[in-house]
Amino acid sequence: MNGKLFIVPTPIGNLQDMTFRAIEVLKNVDLILAEDTRTSGKLLKYFDIETSQRSYHKFNEHKIVDQLVKQLQNGSHFALISDAGTPAISDPGYLLVHKAIEKDIPVETLPGSTAFVPALVNSGLPAERFVFEGFLPVKKGRQTRLKDLQAETRTMIFYESPHKLLKTLKDFEKYFGTDRQISISREISKIYEETVRGSIVEVIKIFEEKPTIKGEFVLVLQGLKNKK
């Protein structure tokens, strides 16, 4: 009889955002597949979870995925977690889920933390229709992606790292204009949580004046307004 694969979101900052159900699943599975066992070890210790861990990340997932699927087929129950948030959302997870489904292995995804939903709601921009783009390509395909999005009327959501934030904002200025509204959230659910809102040119000025920029950023960009 097949085992089961649980996809378990973990807090993106505040550990109190962990759900009772997520804790129960992590305590009862045979193995936790973790992006970084050192990071997840702190979470498991906080909630007195003693389940064994194994590293599962973008550098080894292709090598070990078939082995993990066989173990699931033999009845093992695994939980997949990332360092923060929901696996497979700009984190490893898609490949294992895809392979498990191919082999008719039950997959159960728990609801929970992800950074882009609170950032979208907090932006004040239209949230009934949106497109999640994650991280833009660093080099190859970047310009093509931005050109393709110039005509997008839905609210757009991006992830960005601190050292690439200003470059991305200046690319936005180039492809979307200076007046397009944008909301930038960082350190969501943490002590220094911050959201900056304004036009693209306004937020560029704000971040150019900051001596250091830390944290993971969610950029919520206004879509193209329909011309009447």
Secondary structure, DSSP 8 states (H G I E B T S, - for coil): ---EEEE--B-SS-GGG--HHHHHHHHHSSEEEES-HHHHHHHHHHTT----EEE--TTTHHHHHHHHHHHHHTT-EEEEE-SSB-TTSSSS-HHHHHHHHHTT--EEE-----SHHHHHHHHTS--SSEEEEEE--SSTTHHHHHHHHTT--SEEEEEE-GGGHHHHHHHHHHHH-SS-EEEEEESTTSTT-EEEEEEHHHHHHHHHT-S---S-EEEEE-------
